[in-house]
Amino acid sequence: MKLAVNIDHIATLREARGEIEPDPVIAAGICEFAGAEGIVCHLREDRRHINDRDVRLLREVVKTKLDLEMAATDEMVKIACEVLPDLVTLVPENRKELTTEGGLNIEPMKDRLKDVISELSDKEIFVSLFLDPDPKNVDLALEVGADIIEIHTGKYANSVTEDAQIAELGKIGAVARMASELDLVVTAGHGLNYYNIFPFLNIPEIREVSIGHSIMSRAVFTGLQKAVEDMVKIVAKF
């Protein structure tokens, strides 16, 4: 299993003071040096953390894989086609949310997603859809032409009882197997940390996890390189 590190919260800290540090571009290099096999950033419409300058510089310096999370808007598609990240992950976006609250609702936006995916594919950009673990979403992802699905693990991560966690893991595992059998690449992310990640090592269809907040939280105490190295050691067990 591979680890992709989301560096949004480095930019969040920078924007808290409206200054120039800490720089998420430098953070990306540290994460790669520590063993991360991908860098994730979310360019939001309100630019609350990652900004346009960050995305363009990240494209220049990231040596592994740059995953640009974004909403399927005309502005974001234009930026992606100019910057050419290795991967675009299409996510829902609500201006009032603290973080992404759930997966895409594909059904009412199928035609839009088909157009966006086609445009990005023409630029040789792979496209992932951030989806809740529901089998119908796998069929819809295929229908609109996605290459990858990222399973939203937030409900699992926020479960407060063991039974609820087991139930969510069952859904995630079933969707991962279904998608893999249909030749979709499967990744997962949201709310994963150094403790709740372990059951995912038993779901071989999940090739990569995207983790940000818990790594940045640990980095406050251990340093960023050590925090990434610790997570790499965990996910590399599979």
C-alpha positions as CSV (number, residue, x, y, z in Angstrom):
1,M,0.0,0.0,0.0
2,K,1.2,3.5,-0.9
3,L,1.0,6.7,1.1
4,A,0.0,10.0,-0.4
5,V,0.3,13.0,2.0
6,N,-2.2,15.9,1.9
7,I,-0.3,19.1,2.7
8,D,-3.3,21.5,2.9
9,H,-2.9,22.0,6.6
10,I,0.6,23.4,6.1
11,A,-1.1,26.1,4.1
12,T,-3.8,26.5,6.7
13,L,-1.2,27.4,9.3
14,R,0.4,29.9,6.9
15,E,-2.9,31.5,6.1
16,A,-3.7,31.8,9.9
17,R,-1.3,34.7,9.9
18,G,-1.5,35.7,6.3
19,E,2.3,35.4,5.9
20,I,4.6,33.3,3.8
21,E,5.5,30.5,6.1
22,P,5.3,27.6,6.6
23,D,5.5,26.9,2.9
24,P,3.6,23.8,1.6
25,V,6.0,23.5,-1.3
26,I,8.8,22.9,1.1
27,A,6.6,20.5,3.1
28,A,6.0,18.5,-0.1
29,G,9.7,17.9,-0.5
30,I,10.1,16.8,3.1
31,C,7.2,14.4,2.7
32,E,8.7,12.9,-0.4
33,F,12.1,12.6,1.2
34,A,10.5,10.7,4.1
35,G,8.9,8.2,1.7
36,A,5.6,9.5,0.6
37,E,4.7,8.3,-2.9
38,G,2.3,11.2,-3.7
39,I,1.5,14.7,-2.7
40,V,-2.2,15.8,-2.4
41,C,-3.5,19.4,-2.3
42,H,-7.0,20.8,-2.5
43,L,-7.4,24.0,-4.4
44,R,-10.7,25.4,-3.1
45,E,-12.7,28.0,-4.8
46,D,-12.3,30.3,-1.7
47,R,-8.5,29.7,-1.6
48,R,-8.7,29.2,2.2
49,H,-5.4,27.3,2.3
50,I,-3.7,26.1,-0.9
51,N,-3.5,28.9,-3.5
52,D,-2.7,29.1,-7.2
53,R,1.0,29.8,-6.6
54,D,1.3,26.7,-4.5
55,V,-0.2,24.5,-7.1
56,R,2.0,25.8,-9.9
57,L,5.2,25.5,-7.8
58,L,4.2,22.0,-6.6
59,R,3.9,20.9,-10.2
60,E,7.5,22.0,-10.7
61,V,9.0,20.4,-7.7
62,V,6.9,17.2,-6.9
63,K,8.8,14.2,-8.1
64,T,6.4,11.4,-7.2
65,K,2.8,12.2,-8.0
66,L,0.8,15.4,-7.7
67,D,-2.9,14.9,-6.9
68,L,-5.0,18.0,-7.3
69,E,-8.3,17.8,-5.4
70,M,-10.9,20.2,-6.8
71,A,-14.5,20.8,-7.5
72,A,-15.7,20.1,-11.1
73,T,-16.0,23.8,-12.0
74,D,-14.9,25.6,-15.1
75,E,-12.3,27.6,-13.3
76,M,-10.7,24.5,-11.7
77,V,-10.8,22.5,-14.9
78,K,-9.0,25.4,-16.7
79,I,-6.3,25.5,-14.0
80,A,-5.8,21.7,-14.1
81,C,-5.4,21.8,-17.8
82,E,-2.8,24.5,-17.5
83,V,-0.9,23.0,-14.6
84,L,-1.2,19.3,-15.6
85,P,-1.1,17.5,-12.3
86,D,-0.6,13.7,-12.6
87,L,-4.0,13.1,-11.1
88,V,-7.2,15.2,-10.4
89,T,-9.5,14.0,-7.7
90,L,-13.0,15.5,-8.1
91,V,-14.6,16.2,-4.7
92,P,-17.8,18.0,-3.6
93,E,-17.2,21.4,-2.1
94,N,-19.3,23.4,0.3
95,R,-18.0,26.8,1.2
96,K,-19.1,26.5,4.9
97,E,-17.6,23.1,5.5
98,L,-14.5,22.7,7.7
99,T,-13.4,19.8,5.6
100,T,-14.9,17.7,2.8
101,E,-18.0,16.1,4.4
102,G,-18.8,13.3,2.0
103,G,-18.5,11.8,-1.4
104,L,-19.7,13.1,-4.7
105,N,-23.4,12.7,-5.6
106,I,-22.8,11.5,-9.1
107,E,-26.3,10.9,-10.4
108,P,-27.4,14.5,-10.8
109,M,-24.1,15.6,-12.4
110,K,-23.3,12.7,-14.7
111,D,-23.3,14.7,-17.8
112,R,-21.1,17.4,-16.2
113,L,-18.6,14.8,-14.9
114,K,-18.4,13.0,-18.3
115,D,-17.4,16.3,-19.9
116,V,-14.9,17.2,-17.2
117,I,-13.3,13.8,-17.2
118,S,-13.1,13.8,-21.0
119,E,-11.4,17.2,-21.0
120,L,-8.9,16.2,-18.4
121,S,-8.2,12.9,-20.1
122,D,-7.5,14.7,-23.3
123,K,-4.6,16.3,-21.3
124,E,-3.5,12.9,-20.1
125,I,-4.5,13.6,-16.6
126,F,-5.9,10.6,-14.6
127,V,-9.2,11.3,-12.8
128,S,-10.4,10.0,-9.5
129,L,-13.8,10.4,-7.9
130,F,-14.2,10.8,-4.2
131,L,-17.1,8.5,-3.3
132,D,-19.0,7.2,-0.4
133,P,-18.7,3.3,0.0
134,D,-21.9,2.5,-1.9
135,P,-21.9,-0.1,-4.7
136,K,-24.0,2.1,-7.0
137,N,-21.2,4.6,-7.0
138,V,-18.9,2.1,-8.6
139,D,-21.2,1.6,-11.6
140,L,-21.7,5.4,-11.9
141,A,-17.9,6.0,-11.7
142,L,-17.5,3.6,-14.7
143,E,-20.3,5.2,-16.5
144,V,-18.8,8.7,-16.4
145,G,-15.3,7.4,-17.3
146,A,-13.3,7.7,-14.1
147,D,-9.9,5.9,-13.8
148,I,-9.8,5.7,-10.0
149,I,-12.2,5.9,-7.1
150,E,-11.1,7.2,-3.7
151,I,-13.4,5.7,-1.0
152,H,-14.5,8.3,1.6
153,T,-13.5,6.8,5.0
154,G,-14.8,9.6,7.1
155,K,-17.8,7.7,8.5
156,Y,-15.5,4.8,9.5
157,A,-13.0,7.2,11.1
158,N,-15.8,8.9,13.1
159,S,-17.5,5.8,14.3
160,V,-17.5,5.6,18.1
161,T,-18.4,2.0,18.5
162,E,-16.6,-1.2,17.4
163,D,-19.8,-2.5,15.7
164,A,-20.1,0.7,13.7
165,Q,-16.5,0.6,12.6
166,I,-16.9,-3.1,11.5
167,A,-20.0,-2.2,9.6
168,E,-18.3,0.6,7.7
169,L,-15.2,-1.6,7.1
170,G,-17.5,-4.2,5.5
171,K,-18.9,-1.6,3.1
172,I,-15.5,-0.2,2.2
173,G,-14.1,-3.7,1.6
174,A,-17.1,-4.7,-0.6
175,V,-16.9,-1.6,-2.7
176,A,-13.1,-1.9,-3.0
177,R,-13.4,-5.5,-4.3
178,M,-16.2,-4.6,-6.7
179,A,-14.3,-1.7,-8.1
180,S,-11.1,-3.6,-8.5
181,E,-12.9,-6.5,-10.3
182,L,-14.2,-3.8,-12.7
183,D,-10.6,-2.6,-13.4
184,L,-10.9,0.7,-11.4
185,V,-8.0,1.6,-9.3
186,V,-9.0,1.9,-5.6
187,T,-7.7,4.4,-3.0
188,A,-9.1,5.6,0.2
189,G,-8.9,8.6,2.5
190,H,-10.4,11.0,5.1
191,G,-9.9,10.8,8.8
192,L,-7.4,8.0,8.7
193,N,-4.7,8.1,11.5
194,Y,-2.0,6.1,13.1
195,Y,-4.5,3.8,14.9
196,N,-7.5,3.3,12.6
197,I,-5.4,2.6,9.5
198,F,-4.5,-0.9,10.5
199,P,-7.6,-2.7,9.3
200,F,-7.0,-1.3,5.8
201,L,-3.9,-3.4,5.6
202,N,-6.2,-6.3,5.2
203,I,-8.0,-4.8,2.1
204,P,-5.5,-5.5,-0.7
205,E,-7.6,-3.9,-3.3
206,I,-6.9,-0.5,-1.8
207,R,-3.6,0.5,-3.4
208,E,-3.1,3.9,-1.7
209,V,-4.3,5.9,1.3
210,S,-4.4,9.7,1.4
211,I,-3.7,11.1,4.8
212,G,-3.1,14.7,5.9
213,H,-4.5,15.9,9.2
214,S,-3.2,13.2,11.5
215,I,0.3,13.4,9.9
216,M,0.4,17.1,10.3
217,S,-0.9,16.8,13.9
218,R,1.9,14.4,14.8
219,A,4.4,16.6,13.0
220,V,3.8,19.3,15.5
221,F,5.4,17.1,18.2
222,T,7.8,14.9,16.2
223,G,8.7,16.9,13.1
224,L,7.3,16.4,9.6
225,Q,9.9,13.9,8.3
226,K,9.5,11.6,11.3
227,A,5.7,11.8,11.1
228,V,5.7,10.8,7.5
229,E,8.2,8.1,8.1
230,D,6.1,6.6,10.9
231,M,3.1,6.3,8.6
232,V,5.1,5.0,5.7
233,K,6.3,2.1,8.0
234,I,2.7,1.3,8.8
235,V,1.2,1.2,5.3
236,A,4.3,-0.5,3.9
237,K,3.4,-3.6,5.9
238,F,1.2,-4.5,3.0
